[in-house]
Amino acid sequence: MTRAIFYTASTVNGFLADPEDSLEWLLTIPQEEATADIAAFTASIGVLVEGSSTYEWVLEHEGLRAHPERWQQFYGDRPTFVFTHRDLDPVPGADIRFVQGEVAAHWADIVAAAGDRDVWIGGGGDLVGQFADAGLLDEVVITFAPVTLAAGKPLLPRDLDHTRLELTSVRQAGPFAELTYRVKAPLA
């Protein structure tokens, strides 16, 4: 069964990105011990889902407008659904599907594109919250980095309490702490 997983890094105080939607704070930390885990995780993924800010940051940070072949280095040939209200430029040769509206309206297409693998909801936090609101979020894996920011984009701008989140795993990866939670469906 296809699962929707929010797999992300966060500052200790709960920010995904700085106020300008940048992840530079994360890239300053040695990544060796976390990189192997990311590779194993991405092998189980059939589709990526992200918001427009995440997509635009990746385009800019990886220089994909000038070097579209770099898309394959991380995303491979997996379809990517980008939720947006704006017209965005696709990466030539990449399977990018720009969509609008409720996440539930696109869920069947996302699952079909994933095949027998899982869905990685890469961000942002509000988009992940929409999946949680719709009862479509199955797991949250947060890798907390040894960084704090005075302000930024929140990890998950929703109220999910202990009745919805069940801790299933805790582990250390070098300077990072990884917590995994199973997400229970909202009570009717």
C-alpha positions as CSV (number, residue, x, y, z in Angstrom):
1,M,0.0,0.0,0.0
2,T,1.3,3.4,-0.9
3,R,2.2,5.6,2.0
4,A,2.6,9.4,2.1
5,I,5.7,10.3,4.1
6,F,6.9,13.7,5.1
7,Y,10.7,13.3,5.3
8,T,12.5,16.5,6.2
9,A,15.2,18.2,8.1
10,S,14.3,20.9,10.7
11,T,16.1,23.2,13.0
12,V,16.0,22.3,16.7
13,N,13.4,25.0,17.1
14,G,11.1,23.8,14.3
15,F,11.9,25.7,11.1
16,L,12.2,24.1,7.7
17,A,13.7,27.1,6.0
18,D,14.8,30.6,6.8
19,P,12.5,33.6,6.2
20,E,13.7,33.7,2.5
21,D,12.8,30.0,2.0
22,S,16.5,29.0,2.0
23,L,18.0,25.8,3.3
24,E,21.5,27.2,3.5
25,W,21.5,26.7,7.3
26,L,21.3,22.9,6.7
27,L,24.0,22.7,4.0
28,T,26.6,24.1,6.4
29,I,26.4,20.9,8.6
30,P,28.5,17.8,7.6
31,Q,26.1,15.4,5.9
32,E,28.1,12.2,5.6
33,E,26.2,10.2,8.2
34,A,22.7,11.3,7.0
35,T,23.4,11.0,3.3
36,A,23.3,7.2,3.3
37,D,19.9,7.2,5.0
38,I,18.5,9.6,2.4
39,A,19.7,7.3,-0.4
40,A,18.0,4.3,1.2
41,F,14.8,6.3,1.7
42,T,14.7,7.7,-1.8
43,A,15.0,4.2,-3.2
44,S,11.5,3.4,-1.7
45,I,10.0,6.5,-3.3
46,G,7.9,6.5,-6.5
47,V,6.7,10.1,-6.5
48,L,7.7,13.4,-5.0
49,V,5.3,16.1,-3.9
50,E,6.3,19.6,-3.1
51,G,5.1,23.2,-3.0
52,S,6.2,26.0,-5.3
53,S,8.6,27.6,-2.8
54,T,10.5,24.3,-2.4
55,Y,10.5,23.7,-6.1
56,E,11.8,27.2,-6.8
57,W,14.5,26.9,-4.2
58,V,15.7,23.7,-5.7
59,L,15.7,25.3,-9.2
60,E,17.8,28.2,-8.0
61,H,20.1,26.3,-5.6
62,E,21.0,23.5,-8.0
63,G,21.2,25.8,-11.0
64,L,18.7,23.7,-12.9
65,R,17.7,26.4,-15.4
66,A,21.3,26.3,-16.8
67,H,21.9,22.6,-16.0
68,P,18.6,20.7,-16.2
69,E,20.6,17.4,-16.2
70,R,21.2,17.9,-12.5
71,W,17.5,17.1,-11.8
72,Q,18.3,13.4,-12.4
73,Q,21.1,13.4,-9.8
74,F,18.7,13.7,-7.0
75,Y,15.1,13.3,-8.3
76,G,15.9,10.6,-10.9
77,D,13.1,9.9,-13.3
78,R,10.4,10.0,-10.6
79,P,7.3,12.1,-11.3
80,T,7.1,15.2,-9.2
81,F,3.9,16.9,-8.4
82,V,4.3,20.6,-7.6
83,F,1.3,22.3,-5.9
84,T,1.2,26.0,-7.1
85,H,-1.1,28.9,-7.9
86,R,1.4,30.4,-10.3
87,D,2.9,29.6,-13.7
88,L,6.3,28.0,-13.1
89,D,8.9,26.9,-15.6
90,P,9.5,23.1,-15.9
91,V,12.9,21.5,-15.9
92,P,13.5,20.2,-19.5
93,G,13.3,16.5,-19.6
94,A,11.9,16.1,-16.0
95,D,8.4,14.6,-15.3
96,I,7.0,17.6,-13.4
97,R,3.3,18.0,-13.0
98,F,2.1,21.4,-11.8
99,V,-1.3,21.1,-10.0
100,Q,-3.6,23.4,-8.1
101,G,-6.4,22.9,-5.6
102,E,-7.1,20.4,-2.8
103,V,-4.5,17.7,-2.2
104,A,-7.3,15.1,-2.0
105,A,-8.4,15.9,-5.6
106,H,-5.0,14.9,-6.9
107,W,-4.4,11.9,-4.5
108,A,-5.5,9.2,-7.0
109,D,-3.1,10.5,-9.7
110,I,-0.3,10.8,-7.2
111,V,-0.8,7.2,-6.0
112,A,-1.1,5.9,-9.6
113,A,2.2,7.7,-10.5
114,A,3.9,6.1,-7.4
115,G,3.2,2.6,-8.6
116,D,4.0,0.2,-5.8
117,R,6.3,2.7,-4.0
118,D,5.7,5.5,-1.5
119,V,5.1,9.2,-1.9
120,W,7.6,11.7,-0.5
121,I,6.0,15.0,0.5
122,G,9.1,17.2,0.6
123,G,7.5,20.4,1.7
124,G,6.7,23.0,2.6
125,G,5.0,22.6,5.9
126,D,1.7,24.0,4.9
127,L,1.4,21.6,2.0
128,V,2.2,18.7,4.4
129,G,-0.5,20.1,6.8
130,Q,-3.0,19.9,3.9
131,F,-2.2,16.2,3.5
132,A,-2.6,15.7,7.3
133,D,-5.9,17.6,7.3
134,A,-7.2,15.3,4.5
135,G,-6.1,12.2,6.4
136,L,-3.6,11.3,3.7
137,L,-0.4,11.7,5.7
138,D,0.9,8.4,7.0
139,E,4.4,9.1,8.5
140,V,6.5,12.0,9.5
141,V,10.3,11.6,9.6
142,I,12.1,14.7,11.0
143,T,15.8,14.9,11.1
144,F,16.6,17.7,13.6
145,A,19.8,19.5,12.9
146,P,22.0,21.2,15.5
147,V,20.9,24.7,14.4
148,T,18.4,27.3,15.6
149,L,17.0,30.2,13.6
150,A,15.4,33.3,15.0
151,A,12.6,33.1,12.4
152,G,11.7,31.0,9.4
153,K,9.1,28.7,7.8
154,P,7.5,26.4,10.4
155,L,8.0,22.7,10.3
156,L,4.3,21.9,10.3
157,P,1.9,24.8,10.9
158,R,-0.9,22.6,12.2
159,D,-2.1,21.4,15.5
160,L,-1.4,17.6,15.6
161,D,-1.5,16.3,19.2
162,H,-0.5,13.0,20.8
163,T,-3.8,11.4,19.6
164,R,-2.6,11.8,16.0
165,L,1.2,11.2,16.4
166,E,2.7,7.9,17.5
167,L,6.5,7.9,18.0
168,T,7.9,4.8,16.3
169,S,11.6,5.4,16.1
170,V,14.4,7.6,17.5
171,R,18.0,7.5,16.4
172,Q,21.2,9.5,16.1
173,A,22.9,10.1,12.8
174,G,26.1,12.0,13.6
175,P,25.1,15.5,14.8
176,F,21.4,14.9,13.8
177,A,18.5,13.4,15.8
178,E,15.9,11.6,13.7
179,L,12.3,11.1,15.0
180,T,9.8,9.0,13.2
181,Y,6.0,9.3,13.9
182,R,3.1,7.3,12.5
183,V,0.3,9.7,11.7
184,K,-3.2,8.6,12.7
185,A,-6.2,9.7,10.8
186,P,-8.2,12.6,12.2
187,L,-11.1,11.6,14.4
188,A,-14.4,12.1,12.6
